[in-house]
Amino acid sequence: MGKLLKIGWFGRFSLGLVAALLLTAAAHADDVLHLYNWNNYISDETMARFERSCHCRVKQDYYSDNEEMLAKLDAGAVGYDLLVPTGNAVESLIRRNALRPLDRALLPHLANEKPAFMNLWFDPGNRYSVPYATTITLIGYNVEKIREFGLPTDTWALIFDPRYLEKIKGRVTVLNSQRELMAAAMKYLGYSVQDRDLAHWEQAKQLILRAKPYWATFSNSTYIKDLAIGNIWVAHGYSNDMFRAREDAKAAHRPFTIAFETPKEGAVLAIDGFVLHKSGAHPELAHRFIDFMLDGANAADVSNLIGAGNPNAAAMAHIRPAIAAEPGIFPSSATLARLEMLRDFDPRMRRALSRMWTEIKVH
């Protein structure tokens, strides 16, 4: 009888242990971080390492530009713990009261960030955002084809001037982004991307309309593959995408080389950062993710694997020398002086530029 009692007690203990383990597993199954991110902006290796460290899962949805992300949120999308907007979109989200303030006590690695990328105009004091990566919107190209036609690669004329475009007609893509494409046209014309003179923006619109017949398409993501396989020869796009196209072409042993260059007239610099959306259900897990990404070894992945610039000082010792020396990823001080960040406009300017963009797309 005593033996039976001991067995019964052990059985009850075992059942209790199993129940506890099941509850723990269920809790972990519910630990899903919902991330709304740019395409191809965090490597699978980095994500898998975080999931192992937190015993959680990360579910990502993707957007191809800030306007798409903001429009989806305005339409009522909820449940995202983290977003990765560019500075002007951070400013817009703060103004809309859409973000949750950061808890610095949960971010011990925040000191790793370079001071030059902190306390910027779009988020004074970094109450809401933590810098993650930088990109330059520039020109990627097929070295052999452009050399064959004797075309310049250091100027926006390559995508806007019919003298050059007629030699590569149908082999050029531009970003399907009002702010980015019109900003490139403004820089080519010698204007600031923050210009408030609508007559200057009208000139940019006309420049785009003149060049449009020579372009293959407007593309925010397919240009990476098309450039890497040789379908297109010139692309207006993001530096990290050009890096990926170059590496993909190398890996496939293509009989050509992909390169990228910042136009001499200047270009757009983007500083993308992590922010917590108010609708997210896991703010503590979101903080854990941000702090994980602030660790120097983890932060280096966005440069080594994605090809983006890096605002994290502790990451620099882990970044491959060839990437750290790439001017399209880590620009010189002279190039930096020619770069501008996009800023949000007032409603009047936004409406006017939206009308111009509609004219560009339907013309």
Buried (B, 14 or more C-beta within 10 A) or exposed (E): EEEEEEEEEEEEEEEEEEEEEEEEEEEEEEBBBBBBBBEBBBBEEBBEBBBEEBEBBBEBEBBBBBBBBBEBBEEEBEBBBBBBBBBBBBBBBBEEEBBBEBEEEBBEBBEBBBEEBBEBEBBEEBEBBBBBBBBBBBBBBBBBBBEEEEBBBEBBBBBBBEEBBEBBEEBBBBBBBBBBBBBBBBBBBEBEBEBEEBEBBEBBBBBBEEBBEBBBEBBBBBBBBBBBBBBBBBBBBBBBBBBBBBBBBEEEEBEBEBBBBBBBBBBBBBBBBBBBBBBBBBBEBBBBBBBBBBBBEBBBBBBBBBBBBBBBBBBBEBBEEEBBEBBBBBBEEEBEEBBBBBBBBEEEBEEBBEEBBEEBEEE
